[in-house]
Amino acid sequence: MFDGQFRSQAETQLRPIGSRLRDAGITADHLTVLGVVMSAFAAIAIANGALRLALLLLALCAVPDVLDGAVAKASGTASPRGAFFDSVMDRIADSFLFGGMAWYLSSTPGAGRIAVLPLAVLALSLITSYERAKADALGFDARGGLMERAERLIAIGLALLFQPAMIAILWVMLALSAFTVAQRFVKVWRQASADVPVAPVAERMRARRQARVTRTAARRTQGRLTARERLVSRERSFGAARRRDR
């Protein structure tokens, strides 16, 4: 929700800063890696109960996460490779944060099995990201939802700020993440159902066979022409040799 509405606007407004960072030799990949490292330190702080420090580090993580896109656009290096790298690093950063929360809850007296709750939220967040990635690969749109990455980071920040409400906030995140998974599934299902051709398998197989036949015929024709050219060349050479002998 926030990703779709505000991220592009923020990157546009931050483009002058991105240009200055580019001139300083800082690339988008550098900022992406910095964000992951800061997420790892935030997770360590959470696991050790330093929630205020973790909240500060989490807030600082958002800075390189926004600036990397601005630097990529300012330097003209925005590419599928950069998008892939950024997406993978985001998943790693999320795993660090939720892993730190699970560790913290597991060390809380009387927590019991509640430590599994952050891992359940992480699982749903990974499914949410996978749905979008798979939909993009198939040519569909799975963007949107109530609990995207920006909302997850805000919720984690609230859980760190209001520690007594951490478990309640995690339950809310779990419910909204499950709803987002269902939202995206239904959205892509409708698009795919509307775009399915009458006989997709048969048509694809027929097209592939025709393409193979065409390529094979072209190679054979080229081979015959090459052999014929070699034969003509040999006959000419032989004829020229006979004329010299005479």
LINHU-V424039 format. One record per pair of residues at least 6 apart in sequence whose C-alpha atoms are under 6 Angstrom apart, sorted by the first residue. I is the first residue (numbers start at 1). J is the second residue. Records with the same first field share a line. If there is no record, write none. Layout:
I=J ; J
This chain:
1=144 ; 145
11=70
14=70
15=70 ; 74
18=70 ; 71 ; 74
19=74
28=68 ; 71 ; 72
31=64 ; 68
35=61 ; 64
36=93
38=61
39=93
40=96
42=54 ; 57
43=96 ; 97 ; 100
45=54
46=54 ; 100
47=100 ; 103 ; 104
51=160
55=157
72=78
98=118
102=115 ; 118
105=115
106=115
121=174
124=177
128=181
132=142
135=141 ; 142
142=184
145=180
146=180
147=176 ; 177
159=166
